[in-house]
Amino acid sequence: MRASMVTYAVIVILALAGYVRAPGWLVLAGAACVTLDSWRPWRQTRAWGPQSRIDWTSKTTTYFVTGVIASLMLAAGAFGAGRIARAVLG
């Protein structure tokens, strides 16, 4: 998986939010941003011609659910790192 600048920005923002003791629901918003950035449902599969249709299968569902869980873990880890930095640095 190739991470984009949006993903990196969300991770930094979540770490800063944890540092300033922002509400924990921001983890869910951050995970949603990372998930949408990685799946990019608005992109076209190719620059020319009609967009190809991809069927939604059980394999696609597995990838999606695994991606959402990984995004939640990444967001919670960044937020927790900010909280830990706040506790260590004062």
Secondary structure, 3 states (H helix, E strand, C coil): CCCCHHHHHHHHHHHHHHHCCCCCCHHHHHHHHHHHHHHCCCCCCCCCCCCCCCCCCHHHHHHHHHHHHHHHHHHHHHHHHHHHHHHHHC
